[in-house]
């Protein structure tokens, strides 16, 4: 069995928590381990991810210590969760990052507004 990916989520963000719940439901292969930010994280390499940077955007950390952030974290999750496999060609299509990264950053900056609009708070 493959190792699980740590998906680091902002515990104070209703939008983030809702996304985490959806991922947990879709993850029938149990490839993701949802973890809520509680402090800094020190990787096996000695590198440190601060609490502040973890709260800004989604992070995914493999058991080998590879870190993906933001849109790239979403890409990594899509590869691991079969229900999201139809999205893989879209998010890995050449140039997808040119649209995906700014779109992800917009959502990350406006997640409080999105939480209210979706009545998640």
N, C-alpha and C positions, 0 to 999 in steps of 0.2 A: 504494500500500500504506500502511496506517495505521502510525503509530509504535508502538513497543513500550512496554509498561509495565515499569518497574523494580519488581520484587518483592523487598523487602529482608528477608532471613531471618537468624535467629540461627544462626551456624555451629556453636555448641557445644551446641545442643539437638537431640537425636536425633529427637524428635517433629517439630520444625520441618524438619529435613533430609528426613525421610520425606515430609512434606507437599509439600515442594518437588519431590522426585522424582516424586510422583504428578502434580503440576501439569505438570511437563516432559513426561510421557508423554501427558497429555490435551491439551496445547497444540499440536495439529497445524497450527494457523494461524500459529504462531510469533509470538504477540502478547505473550508474557511474556519478560522477561529476568530470570532469577533471579540475585540478587546477594547475597552474604553480607556481613554487617556486619563492617567492618574498622576503622572510625573514624567521625568525624563526617562528615556530608554537607552541603555548602553548595549550596543551590539557586540557580538563575539570578537569583532575586529578591533574593539576598543573605541570605535566611533560612537558618538553620543548624539541622539536626537532629542532636542529639548522639548519640554512640554509646550512651550509657545509655538514652535514650528509644527508640532503634531496637531495643534488645534486649528491651524490655518487651513489645512487641506487633508484629505484622506491619504493615509499611508498604508502600504502593504509591505510586509517584511517576510521574506522566505526563510526557511530554516537555515539556509546558507548565508543569511545576512544581507541578501540583495534587497534594496529598498526601492519601491516605486511610489511616486507621489502623484496626486491629482489625476489628470486624464490617464496617465500611464498606469496608475493603480487600478483605475476602472478597466483598462485594457486587460491587465493581468487577471482580474477577477472574472472577466468575460471568458477567458480561456479555460478557467477552472470550473465554471458552473455550467453544466449542459443546457439549462434553460436559457442561458445567455449566448450560446454558440451561434445563433443566427446573426448576432451583432458583430461577431469576430471579423468577418470580411469588411464590414463597414469601418470599424475602428482601426483596422490595420491596413486599409486601403492607402496606397501612396498619397501622401498629402493630407490624410485624415487629421493628423495632429495640428495642421494649420487652422482647422476649424474647431477641432475637439478641445485643444488646450484653452483657447480663449472662451469657449462655451463653458467648459468646466470652471474656469476662474470666475466667470460671471455668476454661475450658480453658487459657488463657494462664497463669494462676496455678498450675495443676496439671499442666503439661506434662511435668515430670520424672517425676511419678507415672504419668502416662499412658504415657510412654516405657517405664518399667519394666513396667507392666501389659501392654503390647503387645509386650514383649521387643524393643524397638528399640535398646536400649543394648548 
